[in-house]
Amino acid sequence: MKKNLNQKLINLIEYYNLVNANFLLSNTPLNRMSESKLYNFSGTKSEKLSKLKKKIYLIKNCDLKKNAKQLVFANGNINPKIMIVGEGPGANEDLEGKPFVGRAGKLLDKMLNSIQLDRKQTYITNVVNYRPPSNRKPTEQEIERYLPFLKSHVEIINPKILLLLGSTALNALVGDEEIISKARGKWFQKEIGSSKPWIIASFHPAFLMRQPEQKKLAWIDLKMIREKLRKI
């Protein structure tokens, strides 16, 4: 009985972390989209990405950077129909310098394969580009600092579809008034710089590994993406 109660408590804590319960309790949600700027770069898409990566690399007085092994910028096709945004690098990503290469990355690959996609057809990055210590969630201040980089990243890639994995990506690019349990499975468009992709949110693969019963909802989201890709 005690073991069951402990597991229920763990599940409850994970759920409130997922939906960012602190925002539910706030009467004044932030609107990051109106507060943060974008960086403008000249050149080809590859040159713009290179300049963006260098700007992130040169960031100063960043505790994430101080504690991480290396910058984790992005991976995949720079001319994709779909761009994927996660939360932040984990231990494996920090070692290899690429996003989603650990257990969560393997699950993401399976999710993409289920709708006939792979990394060669997608572009993947994260809200923050350096690993948060102990794989914790990025803080509000860290998200605010990296948001201009992320928005510039989206504008440069200019995808048709933007898939936001987890509450951190959703709240960073859409707003803190949204919770993923209600926002997932819905299409909407939002201007991010000069880009205006179709956006859909879904559960982060790391959460799905802890809560496998939610995979059925993630599958619904994936099928929606498959149908949208056929139309655009």
LUMNUKOL-838440 format. One record per atom (N, C-alpha, C): x, y, z. Coordinates in steps of 0.1 Angstrom, whole numbers, plus 5000, padded with zeros to 4 digits. Layout:
# residues N
XYZ;...
//
This chain:
# residues 232
500849885000;500050005000;500950135000;501950135009;502850245010;503550264997;503950164990;504650174977;503750234967;502450194967;501550244957;501250394959;501250434972;500950574975;502150654971;503350604973;504550674969;504650694954;504250594947;504250594932;503250694927;502050704934;501050804930;501550944932;502250964944;502851094947;503851134936;504651044932;505651064922;504951104909;503951034905;503251054893;502551194893;502051234905;501351364906;502351474905;503551454911;504651564910;505051574895;505251464888;505651464874;504551534866;503251514869;502151574861;502251724863;502351774875;502351914877;503651984872;504751914871;505951964864;505651974850;504951874844;504551874830;503751994826;502752024834;501752134830;502252264836;503452274842;503952394848;502852454857;502652384868;501652424877;501852564883;503052614884;503252744889;502652854880;502452824867;501752924859;500252914861;499752794865;498352784868;497952874880;498852884889;498652964901;498853104900;499453144888;499753284886;498653364880;498353484885;497353564879;497853654868;499153654866;499753744856;500753664847;500253584838;501153504830;502053594821;503253544819;504153624810;503853604796;504153704788;504053694774;505453714768;506153604767;507553604762;507653654748;506653614740;506753644726;506753794723;506153874732;506154024729;507354094736;508054014745;509154084752;510554054746;510653944739;512053914734;512253954720;513453984716;513754024703;514353914695;514553934682;515253844674;516553894669;517453814665;518753854659;518653844644;519053944637;519053944623;520453914617;520553814609;521753784603;521653784587;522753814581;522753824566;523453694561;523153674548;523853554541;522853444538;523353334534;522553214531;522053154544;521153064543;520552994554;521652934563;522652864556;523752794563;524652904570;524853014563;525653124569;524953184581;523653204580;522853254591;522853164603;522753034601;522852934612;524152934618;525252944610;526552954615;526753074624;526253184620;526353304628;525553294641;524453234640;523553214652;524353124662;524853024657;525552924666;526752994673;527453074665;528653144671;528153244681;527053314679;526553404689;526153334702;525553224701;525253144713;526553094720;527453054712;528753004717;529453114725;529353244721;530053354727;529253414739;528153354743;527353404754;528253414766;528053514774;528853534786;528053524799;528653494810;528053494823;526853404824;526953284818;525853194817;526253064825;525453044836;525752924844;525552794837;524552794827;524352664819;525652634812;526252734805;527452724797;528552674806;528752734818;529852704827;529852564831;528652504833;528452374838;528352264828;528152304815;528052204804;529352174798;529452064791;530652024784;530752104770;529652114764;529652184751;528352234746;528352314736;527152364730;526352254722;525052254724;524252154716;523352244708;523652264695;522952354687;521752294680;521952204671;520852144664;521252024656;520351964649;520651844641;519551824630;519951784618;518951754608;519051834596;517951834588;517851894575;517552044577;518352134571;518152274573;517052324564;516552244555;515352284547;514252184549;513752174561;512752074564;511252134563;510352044563;508952084564;508652094579;509352014587;508952014602;510252044610;510052134620;511152164629;510652124643;511452054651;511152004664;511952074675;511252124685;511852194696;511652114709;512652074716;512552014729;512952114740;513252054752;513552134763;515052184764;515852084766;517352114767;518151984766;519452004764;520251884763;520351804776;520451674775;520751584786;522151544786;522451444794;523851404796;524451354783;523751264776;524251214763;524351324752;523451414752;523451524742;524651614746;524951634758;526051714763;527451654758;527451524758;528651454754;528851454739;527751434732;527851424717;527651554710;527151654716;526951774710;525751784700;524851684701;523651684693;522351654701;521251714697;520051704705;519351564703;518751514713;517951394713;518751274708;519851234715;520651124711;520651014723;519951044734;519850954745;518650864743;518150814755;516950724754;515750804749;515550924753;514451004747;514551024732;515851034728;516051054713;515650924706;515950814711;515650684705;514150674704;513350714714;511950714714;511450814703;512050924703;511651024692;511850964679;512950894676;513150834663;512050734660;511650654670;510550564667;509250634664;508950744671;507750824669;507750884655;508850934651;508950984637;508850874627;509450764629;509350644620;507950604618;507150614629;505750564628;504950644618;505350764615;504650844604;505550864592;506450774590;507350774578;508250894578;508850934589;509751044590;511050994596;512151064594;513351044601;514151174602;515251164609;516051294611;516451364599;516651294588;517051354576;515951444570;514751424574;513651504569;513251614579;513851614591;513451704601;514651794606;514351894614;515351974620;515051984635;516051954644;515751944658;516652034666;516052104676;516852184685;516152184698;516552274708;516052284721;515852424725;515052454736;514852584741;516152644745;516952564753;518252614757;519352524751;520452574748;521452504741;522652444749;522552464762;523552404771;522752314782;523352204786;522652114795;522452184809;521252184813;520952224827;521552114837;522152154848;522752064857;521751964862;522151834862;521251724867;520051704859;520051754846;518951744837;517651814843;517851914851;516651984856;516052074845;514852124848;514152214839;514952344838;515052414827;515652544826;514752644835;515452734841;514752834849;514052944840;513253024846;512553124838;513653224832;514653254840;515653344836;516453284824;516753154825;517453094814;516653084801;515453054803;514553054791;514453194785;514353294793;514253434788;515553464780;516653424785;517953454779;518153384766;517653264765;517853184752;516753204742;515653264746;514553274737;514853354725;515553464725;515853534712;516653444703;517553354708;518253264699;517253164693;516353114701;515353014696;514453074686;513953194688;513053254679;513853284666;515053334667;515853354655;516053224647;516253114655;516452984649;515252944641;514052964647;512852924639;512653014627;512953144628;512853234617;513753184605;515053154609;515953114599;515552984592;515152884599;514752754594;513452774586;512452854591;511252884585;510452754581;510152664591;509452544588;507952554585;507452464578;505952464576;505252424589;505852324596;505252274609;506352294620;505852334632;506752344643;506152254654;506852154658;506452054668;507152094681;506352124691;506852164704;506652044714;507851994719;507751874727;507951914742;506851904749;506851934763;506452074767;506252094780;505752224785;506752334783;507952314785;508952414784;508952484770;509052394760;508952444746;507652524743;506552464748;505252524745;505152664752;505552664765;505452794772;506452904767;507552854762;508552954757;508053014744;507552944735;507152994722;505753034720;504852984729;503453014727;502953104739;503453084751;502953164762;502653084774;502853144786;502653074798;501253044802;500253104794;498853084797;498452944792;499252884784;498852754778;499452644787;498752534789;499252414795;499152304785;500152214785;500352114774;499152014774;498651984785;497551884785;496351934778;496152064777;495052124770;495452174756;496752214754;497152264741;497552154731;497952044736;498351934727;497151894718;497551844706;496551794697;495751894690;496252024690;495552134683;496452204674;495952244663;496752324653;496552474655;497552554654;497352704654;498552754647;498452884643;499552944636;499953074645;501253094645;501753214652;502953274645;503053404644;504253464638;505353454647;506553404642;507753404650;508753474640;508953604643;509753684633;508953684620;509653654609;509053654596;508453514592;508553424601;508053284599;506653274605;505753194599;504453174605;504053034603;504752944611;504452794609;503152754615;502752634611;501652564618;502252504630;501752524642;502352474654;501452374661;502052274666;501352164674;502252124685;501652104697;502452064709;502151924712;503051854717;502851714722;503751684734;503651564740;504351534751;505851504748;506751544757;508151514755;508451364756;509251304748;509551164748;510051124762;510751204769;511251174783;510051154792;508951234791;507751214799;507051094795;507051064782;506350934777;507050814783;508350814785;508950704791;508550684805;508250794812;507750784826;506350754827;505550794817;504150784817;503650724803;503950594801;503750524788;502250524785;501350534794;499950534791;499550664783;500350764783;500050884775;500550874760;501150764757;501550744743;500450744733;499250704738;498150694729;497750834725;497950934733;497651074730;498751124720;499951094723;501051134714;500851074700;500350954699;500050894686;498950974679;498051024686;497051104679;497651234673;498551294681;499351414676;500151374664;500851264664;501651224653;500751204640;499651144642;498751124630;498251254625;498051354633;497651484629;498851554621;500051524625;501151584618;501251514604;501051384604;501151314591;500151364581;498951394586;497851444577;498151584573;498751664582;499051804578;500151804568;501151714569;502251714559;501751674545;500751594545;500151554532;499451674525;499051774533;498251884527;499052004524;500252014530;501052144528;502152124518;
//
